[in-house]
Amino acid sequence: MSIKSYVRRKIVELNPLDIELFTVKAPNLPSSFEGFKMVHISDTHLPRMATMGSYLVYEIRKLEPDLIFMTGDIVDRPATVKTSGMKQLCKKLAKIAPTYAISGNHEATSGQMEDWYKVLQDTNVTLVDNRHFIIEKEGDKLAIIGLEDNLPYRTEFIDHPQIRDSFFRVLLVHRPQHWENHYPKDKALAPHLILAGHVHGGQVRIPFLGGLFSPDTGFFPKYSSGMYRTAIEGKLIVSRGLASATHPAPRINNRPHLPVIVLTTGN
């Protein structure tokens, strides 16, 4: 292995995957959802991630998740959706567990949204942009709510009896920095857990300081990786993303990130 290849693989890209477990305690968790497992995929930026796609699917299959979430930027803006590898990836994921997706800023500005929607439909991945879905087990309900990129949490598409009746509400968004806008005054509609990506972990991870830079928020973004307690009785989990990107800067000390969330009883 050349020095250049060694630096790229061992320091810059830092494969393999960083599978990070987050245990989320839900005080009123029904026994039917104890240990319920959700995998969070974000910012694959296909075809940039295509070289590790099979490995990603292999690792997710071993995890045996109950649900899979994709929080935007599945396909890179300059790429062509039809040849990006998105269809192959989504098809494999949907065979592992029910898979739900929202769009990110790269999809929204690609001019290919119809192609993107069609891939989701053809592969049995459920689009959740400005919609909600209910997962029910033994009469207990978990709500999945999704937002288009950069939209606030609006009551016109969330004020629904099924959402109010849900013991746990998961909100899928692309950008983490606006989480305060995703909490309505009505606590019966407030999300217990927000999943986001977008920031790529700040691209460069500095020990004890965190991510270096986000195009949206500048240097040292406040929310770049991991779990944060929000001010309104909820939690925010931010994925560092999966793309082996070198633009606008290489990933340094920043392994591709796969959060795994497990629900359990507790306060």
N, C-alpha and C positions, 0 to 999 in steps of 0.2 A: 504494500500500500504506500502510495506517495505521501509526502508530508502534507501536500494540499488536500488530498483525500482524507487523511487522518484528521486534520483540523476541521474540515467540513463535517465529517461524521461524528466526531467525538466532542467537539466544542461548539460548532455553529448549529448544526441540526439537532444534535443530542437525541437521536433515536435510541432506544425504542420509545414506545408510547408511555406517557406518564398517566397511569390509571389511578385516579385519586378518589377515595371513598369519603362520602359525606353522610353522616347519620343525622337525619332530621327528626327531631322529637315532636310528635303531635299529641297534645294532652288528651284529646278525645278520639284517638285513633281506634277504630273498630278492630276486633280481633281478625276479621277477614282481610285486613290490609297490613297486618303486622309483617314486617320484613319485605314489604312491597318495594321492588327495585326498578329504578329508572336510569337510563343511560342518556347522557347529554352530549350531543355532537354539535359542533359549531365551526364555522369558517373553514370548511374543507377547501374552498377555492379551487375546485376541480378545473383543469386537470393537474394543478400543481401537486395535489396529494395522491395522484393516481398510483404512484410507485409504492405507496404503503396501504393502498385500499384493501388488498386481500388480507394483509396482516391485521388491519383494523377490524374487518369483519370476523376474522378468526378469534380475536380477543373478545369481541362483543358476544359472540356465540358462546364462548366459555363462561361468560358472566351470567348467562341465562336471565336476562332482564324481563320484567313484566311489560315495560314500555320503553320506546326509544323516541327521543326528542331531537329535532334538528332546528337550530335557532339562527338560520340565515347564512348568506354568503356561501351557499353550497357550490355554486359555479362562479368562477372568476369573471369579472366584467368583460374583458376582451375575448374570452373563450366563446365557442359555439356550444350551446346547450346540447345539441344532438350528438356531438362528437366528444363531449367532455368526460364521459364515463359516469355521468350522473345516473343514467338509467340502470346501468349495471350495479352501482352501489346501492341505490334505493331498492332495487328488486331483491338484493341479498339481505338488506336490513329488514325489509317487511316480512321476509320469511322467518326471521328470528323472533320478532315480537311486533305488535301493533306500533306503527311508526307515524309520528305527527311532525309537521314541518311548517315553519313560517319563512317569509322572505326577508332578505337583508338589503342593504344599500346597493350591493353589486347586482342583485336581481332587479331591483327597482329601476336602475339606470342602464340596464343592458339592452333594452329594446327587444327582449326575447321572453317576456313574461308568459305569453301564450304557449310557447314551446316548453317552458318550465312547468306550467300548470299541467300540460299534457303528460309530461314524464311522471309527475306525481300520480296522476290518475291511472296511467298505464301500469304503474308498479305497486298500486294499492297503498301508497303513502298518503295520509290524510292532510289536506291543507287546512291550516287553522288561522289564517289571516283574518282578523276581525270576526272570529267565530268562536264557538265553544262546543265542547263535546264532553259527555259524561261517561265515566267508567264506573260500572256498577258491579258489586260483588255482595251477594247475600243481602240485597236491599240497601247497602251502604254505597254512597256516591262520592266519587272524586271528580272534580271539574278540571278540565284542560281548557285554557283560554289563550288565544293568540292575538298578537297585534302586528299589523304591517309596520315596516321600519319607521321609527321616529314618530309614531302616533301616540297620543295620550290614551289612558284607560277610560273610554267613554261609556256612559251608562246606557246609551241606546242599544248597544249590543251585548251588554253584560247583565242588565237587570232582568234576570230570568228566574223563575221559581226553582229550576233545577240547580242553578248556581247557588241560590240562597240555601237550598237544602243540603248542599255538599258539605261534608265534614272537613274537606281539604281542597284548596284551590291552587292550582299551579298555573302561573302566567308565563308564557313564552314571549320574549322580546329580543330584539337584536342588540340594541345599545344599552349598556348598564347605567350610564351616568344620569339618566332621567327617571330613576326608580321612584322618586318622590311624586312624579306625575301619575303613577300607576296605582295610587291608593285613593279610592273614593271615600267620602265622608261616612258613608254607610258601611259599617264594619262587616255586615253580612255579605258584602260583595268584595271585600278586600282579599287580595291573594295572600296565602300563607307562604308561598315560595315563588320567587321570580328567577327564571333562568335566562342568561344573556351571554353574549360573546363579544364580537366586534373589535375589541382592543388588542387582540393577539398577545395578551400578556405584557403589553408595552414593548414588544419585539425583543428588547434586551432586558434581561432580569438582573438586577443589581442586588447582591446579598444585603439583607437588612433594610433595603429601600424599596424593593419591588420593581415594577415596570418602569422603563425609561421614558417612553413617549407614545402618545396617541394622537393621530391627526386631528381628532375632535377636541380634545381637552389639553393638548400640549404636553409638557414634561411632567413626569411622575403622576400619571392618572390615578385618581383616588380608588377606582374600582378596576382592577386589571386581572385578578386571579383569585379564585377561592371563594370562601363563604363570608358574607358580611351580614351583620344583624342590622336590619333597618329600624328606623325610629318608631315604626308603627306595628309592632308585634309580628314582624315577618322576617324572612331571610332572602338574601340575594346570593345566587351562586353564579360566578363568572368563569366561563371556560376560556383558556388561552388559545383555543382553536387548534386546528390540525394541519393546516397547510404548511408544507415545507417551503415557506416563502423566503425569498431574498430581496423582496421589494416592499417598502422603500429601504429596508435594511435587513440583514440576515437575522435569524433567530439565534441569539447568543444566550447560553445558560437558560434555555427556554424550550423544554421538550414539548412536542405535540401533546395536547392535554385532553383527557377523556374523563370528565367527572361522572361518578356513579353515586346516585342518591338512594339511600335506603330509609324508608319510613319506619319509625318505631314509637312505642308508647312512652310518654314522659312529658315533663314540663320544661 
